Amino acid sequence: QVQLVESGGGLVQAGGSLRVSCAASGSILSFNEMGWYRQVPGKERDMVATITVGGTTNYVDSVKGRFTISRDSARNSVYLQMNSLRPEDTAVYYCNARTWSSPWSKRDYWGQGTQVTVSS
């Protein structure tokens, strides 16, 4: 059983900063990859940032230079530092944990999400 709990969302003005956190029920090193995704009503959930067990990070183009994903394995937590926030960053942010044993055998775990609202 995997549990992911997000926190740290809220309301912030454009240009401001926010850090969202994801606490996992077990060792984050047991997952091949963890990341942050976001979703707005009526649209698909999109990848924002990921970090592999080896520490490699990846970001969607729209957040490069503004967002930073990091982890604290001792606390079983993953963080997303969001700077220079824009109204288009407004979404529910979800924590994701992914495992795979082969390209055709992948499993995703999701948190319940935390709302981030950026006012203009």
Residue, then its C-alpha position, 0 to 999 in steps of 0.5 A: q500500500v502506497q500513500l502520497v500526501e501533498s501539502g503547501g498549496g495556496l493562493v499567491q500573487a503573480g510573481g510570487s513563490l510557493r513550495v509544495s511538499c509530498a510525503a510518502s508512506g515508505s522510502i521514496l528510493s523504492f520508486n524508479e521515479m517521482g514527480w509533480y503533475r498538474q491538472v485544471p478542470g476539463k483538461e488532462r493531467d500534465m507532467v511538471a517535473t520528475i526526479t529519478v531514483g538516481g537524481t536525474t531531473n526533468y521539467v516541462d518547458s514552461v517551468k524551466g528556470r522557475f521550478t525546482i524539484s528536490r527530495d529528502s530521502a530521510r523524510n521520504s519527501v519530494y518538494l517542488q519549489m515554484n518561483s515567478l509564478r504565473p496565472e497559468d500555473t494555477a492548477v491542482y498539483y499532484c504527487n506521483a510515484r512510478t515504478w517499472s520492471s519493463p517498458w510494458s509493466k509500469r505502475d503509478y501512484w497518486g496523491q489527492g492533490t493540493q490546489v495552487t492558485v496564482s492571481s493576476 
